[in-house]
Amino acid sequence: MPRLLIIALTLLAMPAMAQEIGFGGLQADVSAPVEVAADSLSVEQESGRAIFTGNVVIGQGEMRLSAREVTVEYADGGQSRIKSLHARGEVTLVSGEDAAEAAEATYDVESGHVTLIGDVVMTRGGNVLTGDRMQVDLATGTARVDGRVRSVFQPGEN
C-alpha cells in the first residue's frame, strides 16, 4: 500500500480533536465593502442592530456568505460601521474553490474572523473536512477545525 494512502487511512480511522488547515480560497480582502441583500430588513435603532431575513446574501470582495437570517451589529450603536454579522439557518460560506456549510456563523468584520458552528462541512474539489466548529482567518486564509474532525482526501488533489 502506498505510504500516503496508509497515512490517510490512519487519519480517517481515528478521531482528531482539532485540525489546522490552509484555506487559501477563503482568504478575503477584509477591508472591502460589505454588501447585504435580503427579502426583508428590520432595523432596531436603540440596540444598533439590523436583522435581514429571507435569502440573505452577504458579499465582501470574492467571499459570499448566505443564510436564512443575518443579524448585523453596528459599532457604537450607529449604522456607519459594521462590527459583526451573525448568520443562522443553512449557512454557506464560499470563496474561490473553497466552500463551507454550517448551522450558524459569526463574522467579526473588524478582525476578519469567521466562526462556523454546528455540523460544519468544508469542501475543496473532492476533498471534504467536517467538524463541530471551524474558525477561519480571512486575512491569512487559515482555519482551525475543532470537535469530531473527519477528513476525506482525494488522491492527486491538494
N, C-alpha and C positions, 0 to 999 in steps of 0.2 A: 504494500500500500504506500503511495507517495506520502512523504513526510507532512506536507501541508494538509492533506486530507485527514491524516491521523490527528494533527493538532486541531483542525476544525471540528472533527467528531468529538474529541475530548472536551472542547469548549462547549459544544452543544449538550453533552451528556451531563454536565454539572452546572447548577445554577450559580450565577455570578451575583454579587451584591451590588456592584457598581461597575460601570464601564465608561471610560472617557474616549471619545472618538473625534476624529476630524470631520468637520461638517462644512466643507468649502462652499457647497451650494447654498447653505443657509447663512452665508456671510452677506451682510447688507450694509448699505450706507445709512447709518443711524442718524445722520444729520439731514437726510432728505425729508421733504414734507410728508405728512401722514394724511392720506385721503380716505374718507369713510363714506360708503354707500349702503343704504338700507331701505326697507319698506316703510319704516316709521321711526320717529325720533321724539323722545320725551326729555325735556330739559328741567333739571332741578336747580334753580338759581341759588338757593340758600346753601346747598351742600356742594355746589360746584361740580355737579355730575351731569352727564348726558347719557341716556340709555337708548341705544339703537337696537331695533328688533326686526326680525324677518329678513332672511337672505343677506346678512351683513357681510360686506367685503371690505377689508382694510388693505390699503396698498402703501408701501413705502419703498421707493426705488423698485427693484425687481422682486421684492418679497410681497406675498399675498397671504392674508390670514382671513379665513371665513368662519362664520359661526351663525347660530340662530339668534343669539343676543350678545351684545357687547356693551359694557358699561365703561364710559370714558371718565376718568377723574382728571380734573384740571389742576395745575399748580396754583397754590394760594387762593383757591376758590374762584378764580377768574376763568375766562374762556380763551385766553390768549395763548396759553402754552399747555400742551397735554403732558400730564405726569405719568399716567399709566392707563392701560386698557385691560379689562377683564372679560374674556370671552367664555361663553357657556353654550353647550349643545352642538354636537357634531363639528368640533373644531378641527380645521385643517390649516396647516402652515406649509407654504410652498415657496421655494426659491431655487432657480436653476433646476437641476435634476433631482434635488432632494425634496422629499415631502414627508410630513409628519401629521398624524391624527391623534386626537385625544378627546376626553370628555370636556375638559376646560383648559384654559391657558391664561396666564397673566403676562403682559408685556410691559416692563418698566422702560418707558421710552427714554428717560434721562440716562439710564445706564446701558441700554441696548441689550438687556437680558430678557429672554422669553422662558417661562416655566410652563411646561405642559404636564397635566396631571390626569391620571385615570386611563388605564388601558392604552398607553402610548404605543403607537406603531410608526416607525420611521422606515422609509424605503428610499433606496438609491439604485436605480436599474432593477436588477433581480435580487439584490441584497435586501434583507429585512432585519430590523432590530426592534425588539419590543421590551417594554419595562413599565413600571408603575409611574415613574416621574422622569422627565427629561428637562435639563436646564441648558439653554442654548445662549452662547455669547455671540450676538450677531456681528459685533465688530471684528472678532477674530475667526469666526466660523467654527468654533469648537463647541462640543456638547458633552454633558455628563448624564448618563442614564443610571437610575437607581431602582431598587426593588427587584422583582423577579425578572432579571435580564436574560433574554434569549436572542441568539443571532443565527441567521441563515445566510451563508455567503455562497455566491455562485462562482464556480471555478472560472478563472480568466477575467473576472471583473475586479476593479479596485475597491 
